[in-house]
Amino acid sequence: MAKNNPFTFIQQVRAETAKVSWPSRRETVITTITVFVMALVAALFFLAVDQVLAWGVSLMLGVGA
């Protein structure tokens, strides 16, 4: 790979950045909320599974109650 001087590198970076399709503010907010909601749903699911498994193990072993 050929080495470029810093000025050429910055020009190339700016050219590539101009090609990027940036999301709108609304799309960013909706995506962020979706991520938080899905993380909450996953956390609640794993909490429930953990509680059921802990209950099952304590029932079988008779410890931890």
C-alpha positions in Angstrom: 0.0 0.0 0.0 1.4 3.3 -1.0 2.0 5.9 1.7 0.3 9.2 1.4 1.3 12.5 3.0 -1.1 13.8 5.7 -2.7 16.4 3.5 -3.7 13.8 0.9 -4.9 11.5 3.6 -7.2 14.2 5.1 -8.5 15.0 1.6 -9.4 11.3 1.1 -11.1 11.1 4.5 -13.2 14.1 3.7 -14.1 12.7 0.3 -15.2 9.4 1.9 -17.1 11.2 4.7 -19.1 13.1 2.0 -20.3 9.8 0.6 -21.7 8.6 3.9 -25.5 8.5 4.2 -26.1 10.0 7.7 -29.3 9.2 9.5 -31.7 11.9 10.4 -32.2 13.1 14.0 -35.6 11.3 14.1 -34.1 8.0 12.8 -31.3 8.3 15.4 -33.8 8.9 18.3 -36.1 6.0 17.2 -33.1 3.6 16.9 -31.8 4.6 20.3 -35.1 4.1 21.9 -35.5 0.7 20.2 -32.1 -0.4 21.5 -32.9 0.6 25.0 -36.3 -1.1 24.9 -34.8 -4.3 23.5 -32.1 -4.3 26.1 -34.8 -3.9 28.8 -36.8 -6.8 27.3 -33.7 -9.0 27.2 -32.8 -8.1 30.8 -36.2 -9.0 32.0 -36.3 -12.2 30.1 -32.9 -13.4 31.5 -34.0 -12.3 35.0 -37.1 -14.5 34.7 -35.1 -17.4 33.3 -32.6 -17.0 36.1 -35.3 -16.9 38.8 -37.0 -20.0 37.4 -33.7 -22.0 37.2 -32.7 -20.9 40.7 -36.1 -22.0 42.0 -35.8 -25.3 40.2 -32.3 -26.0 41.5 -33.3 -25.1 45.1 -36.3 -27.3 44.7 -34.3 -30.3 43.5 -31.4 -29.8 46.0 -33.4 -28.4 48.9 -30.8 -25.7 49.5 -30.8 -22.0 49.2 -34.3 -21.5 50.3 
